[in-house]
Amino acid sequence: MSALAAQAGVPLPLTEEVAADIFTGTFTTKWADAAAAASGLLDGTLYARYYDLPAPQAWPGGLAAIATERRGKTTADGFTALCKSRASQAQASGGSDSPVAVNGTILEQAQILTTHNLAILVDALGLRDRISSLAPELADRTFALLTRSLQQRPPTWRARLQAIKNAAYAWRQAIYFLSLCPPPAQAQALARLRDQVQAADNDDFQARIEPVIDGLAHVIADDRFDADGSAPDPGGGHRFLGWTAGPHWILDPAIPSHTT
């Protein structure tokens, strides 16, 4: 996509997918540029509230300006520090010294802050009106995929963790689509999601996904999560992230908590 954008004369700060096992702990400045653009494009939206995006004014001359020259490349130190700080929510769940798991929590925050290219592409290519008209359907389709995925019980621990990560990535895209919808449409999508979950007739699945849905309902109601990613009210739900450096709350707590 970067090559196509360059060929089209549309320079965009498109970010790659970085594997957690080879992540070196730094990001180049285009990641900060992408995050700054996403903060501006999504300011005041459901996505910004759900994921607690920095305010647009935090970037120019601030987070985006904190950089260091290393081996011929400029690294975005402010962006990197922000990702590591935000990853603490996913690193406080019981402990793991796995560097891959810790890297994954940091990389997930980078994807959240940049929307993993969604906001950049939709805006730069003039697709906002078109995507907005399709957004409720796109969110519904994403929720359907997510609920099917979380109802399955893969046979291995690694496969279960991968399913959770994929579900959280899908969830993030659904939150983005809902951010293009007016509040009544967001509430209707939430109601349809609850109906999907109830129709599953799977008590285990319903108990595990309920905090995810309640967390979304909390933010749709114009509230925010606490610093640990939980709604302040009892039973108010949690922010759904895929990576964790300890046992994931969406899994059965009786299952041993291997993280790699």
URVENQUI-V705699 format. One record per helix or strand. SS is the DSSP state (a for helix, b for strand). FROM is the first residue (numbers start at 1). TO is the last residue. If there is no record, write none. Layout:
ss=[SS/SS]
from=[FROM/FROM]
to=[TO/TO]
This chain:
ss=[a/b/a/a/a/a/b/b/a/a/a/a/a/a/b/b/b]
from=[2/28/29/46/56/63/68/73/77/99/128/157/183/203/225/230/238]
to=[7/28/41/50/58/65/70/75/91/124/151/179/199/220/225/231/238]
